[in-house]
């Protein structure tokens, strides 16, 4: 079968023939309809997640057909992946994809969507009226977090990012205000903090996280999802007092909680309450999509179609 294969750590996948998957007990071979490209795919290929035996098919998530119905799978059984004509999965670890939901959008609700929705619905559990800050709001996950915060009852949502032209459209989909993170993130966030943020969903970490921590009120909950802005080098105890900081990963949340979250987001998409852009690449153009993802957030979901 045709697949995008990582031949060595740090290399861009190459499209070539790869062995067909063979199902063992509790496994299923499924045709892939769409695979989602994420920063996590590049991190995995670099060895950042630990040793990676090669060659291995790229792609951590996808949409497939299982027993005549479409499902989302959050991971394939190695050495197979989602950037291939077929892959090997555990049927028990799949989420149903409702009729009418575009496959590209459906895969966008996986790694990216869950990283946006679970911090708000599972970790924080908004009660209504909170002042919510989304750091790194212009990516797909950030955009879903902005929309999700309003759907879950936030009273005031601030979308923060580096580019004003990418932030401005968020004012039409749930953001009440925007904050442009330049050299002085503290001033930008302080201008929008009011009496302090109640909730922060952070996709960037680094200096913006420290600024957000300083402008969060006592009792605030901050959920860190990603670290695109780099590490925090100085971390005093004082700003932490009276606040809760949570490090999120989708895999740390129980499967049934993730499945319900996925179904809820799908319902919102079908009702027009959550939306984001999707760009599709045929399998043969994996290198182009890979480079685009490597350049930073493309502000849309990149989808590989076998």
N, C-alpha and C positions, 0 to 999 in steps of 0.2 A: 504494500500500500504506500501511497505518497504521504510523507510526513515532514515536518520541520524539525530537524535533529540537531541537538547540541553535541558537537563532536569533542569539545574540550572546554574546560572552565574558562569563562570570560569571553568565549567566542559567540558571534552571531549565529543563530541557527541556519542550517542549510537544508534546502528541500531535496529529498532523495527518497529512494525506496527503503522501506523499513520492514522488519518482520511483522507478520500479521499477529495480532494478539490471540491468545487461546485461553478460554475461560476455565478456571478451576472451580472448586466448590465455593458457592456463595459469591461468584463473580459473574459478570456479563460482558460480552463484546457488543458494543453499540456503535452505530453510525453517528458521527459528529455533525451537527448542524451549524454550530458556531462556537468559537473559542474566544475567551476574553483575554486581552493583553493588559498586564498590570505592572507597576513597578516591582512587585514581588517576583514576577517572572525573571526580570533582569537580575534581581538580587540572588535568586536561586541559581541562575546560570553562572553567576560569579563565584559561587561557593559560600556566599554570606550566610546561608542557612545551614551550613555544615557540608561534609563530604558529599559529592554528587558523582556517582559512578556514571561514566560516559561510555558509549553514546546513549543518549536518552532523548525522548521526544519532548519538545517544549510544550508549555501550556498547562496552567494549574486548574483552570475551570472551563466549563463549557455547557452547551445545550446539546442533548442527544435524544434519540428516539429509543425508548425502552418499552417492549411489549405493546407497540402501537401507539404510545403516548409520549409526549415531549416531557423531558425532565431536565432540571439543572443539576449538574454534579460539581461539587466543590473541590474535587481532586480525582485524579486517575491513579491506577495501580502501576507503579514503575516497572519497567522503563518506558511506559506509555504516557502520553499526555493528550491535551485537547487539540493541539495543532496538527491534526492528522485526519485522514478519512475515517478511521475507526479507532476506538480506544477501549481500554479495559477498566471497568468500574465495579464498585460494590453497590448493588441496587438498593441496599438498605440506607445508603448515605446519598440520597437524592431528594430533590424537592420538586413537586409537580409544577409544571408551567401551564397556566390557564390558556384556553382557546382565545385567540384574538390578540395575544401578547406577542409582539415582534421578537424574534429570537435574539437579535442584537441587543434590544432593550432588556430582555430577560436575563442575558448573561451579565449585563451591567448592574443588575440588582443583586448579584452574587458578592464577590469580594468587595467591590466598591460600595454597593448599596448597604450591605450588612455592616460595613465599617462606619457608615453614616448613621444608620437607624438604631443599631444596638446600643451605642453609647447613650442615646437619648431615652430609648424605650426600656432598656434592660438595666443599665448601670445607674442612670440618673432618675428615670421615671418621673418625668415632668408632672407637676400637679396643677399647673395653670398659672399664667401671669409672669413667669420668670423672665429675666433679662438674660438672653443667650448670646454668646459670642462664638462664631465659627471661624477658626484660624485656618487659612488655606481653603477658602470657600470657593475658589474658581475651578477646582478640579471636579470631576464627576462626583466623588464622594462628598466633597464640600457642598456642591450644589444640592445634592439630595439631603444633606444635613440641614441646610437652610430651609428647604421646603418641609422636611420632616419636623423640624422644631415648631413651625407654625401649626402643622397638622396635629401635633401632640400637645398644643396648648400654650406655647411660649407667648408672653405678652409683647416682647420687643426683641427682635433678632438683628444682630450686627454681623455683617459679612466682611471679613478681613482678608486681604491679599495684597500682592505687590503691584498689580496693574489695574488702574482705574477703569480702563476700557473693558476689562474682563469682569470687573465687579459690578459695574453699572447695570447690566441686564438682570442681576439678581434682585434688584429693587422691584422688578415686575413679577417675581415668583415667590415672594415671602420675606425678603430682607426689608427691614424698616430703615436701616442705615448701613453705610459702608465705611470702612476704615482702610486707607492705603498704607501698607507697611513699608515705609522707606527706611532711611538710616535711623530714624527716631521712632521706633514702634511704640514706645511708651506714650509719647505725646498723641499719636494717632489714636491709640486705644483709649487714652484718658479722655479725649474729647467726646467719646461715645459711651463711656462707662456709666454715666449718671452717678448713682450712689454705689455702684459696683456691680459687676457681673455676678449673676447667681450660678450660671452654668457656662463652662467653656468646653467646646469640642475642638481638639487641636490636632491638625494633620501635619504640622510643620516643626514643632518643638523649638529648640534654640532660643535666641533672643526674643522672638515673639511670645513664646510661652512664659518667659520670665516677666515680660511686660504685662501679659494677661493676668498672671498670678498677683502682681502688684496692684492691679485694678479690679480684683475680685473681692467681694464682700465676705465678711465672716459667715461661715456656713456654706460657702460656695463649693461646687463640685466640678473638678476639672478632669476631663477624660482625654488622655494622650493616645492618639491612634498612629501617628507617623512622625518621622523626624527629618523631613526634607530640608529644613533649615539648619540641620546639624545638631550637635550635642549641646547641653547646658554645661558651661565650664565653671560657673560660680553659682552656688545654690545655698543661700542663707536660710537659717531656720525660721527667722521672724515672719516672712511672708506666708509660710505654710501654716502658721498657727490658726486653728479654727477652720481649716479648709481640708477638703478631701481630694487627693490626686489618685487617679486610677489609670493604670496602663492597660489598654484594650488590645486584644487580638481576637479575631472571629473564632478561631479554633478553641479558645478557652471557654466559649459560651456553649451550653448544652445543645445538642443537635436539635431537639424539639423546639427549643426557643428560637434557634436560627430558622428552622423551617416555618414557624408561625410568622416570624418577622418578614421572611421572604414573601409569604402569601399575602400579608397585609400590604407590603409595598406594591405587589403586583396589582392588588385591588385599586390602590390609589393611582397607579399608572393608567389603568383601564378607564378610570373615572376622570382622567385629565388633571389630577392633583399633583402628580410628580412627573417631571419631564427632564430629559437631558439629550444631548446630541450624540449620535453614533456615526462612526466612520468605519466602513467595511473594507477589508483587504483580502483578495484571494490568497490562498496559501502560497502561491509562487511569489508574492510580494512581501513575504514575512520580513525580509531584511529592511525594507523601507519602513514598515510599521515599527520594527524594533528600534531603528534609529530615531524615529519620531518620539517614541516613548522615552528613549535615553536622553533626549534634549530637555526633558522636564515635562510638567503637566501639559498635555495637549488640549485640555479643557473640553474633551469629548471622549466617549468610550471607543477605544480601538478594538475592533472585532476581526478575527481571522476566520474566513469562511473556506473550509476545505474544498 
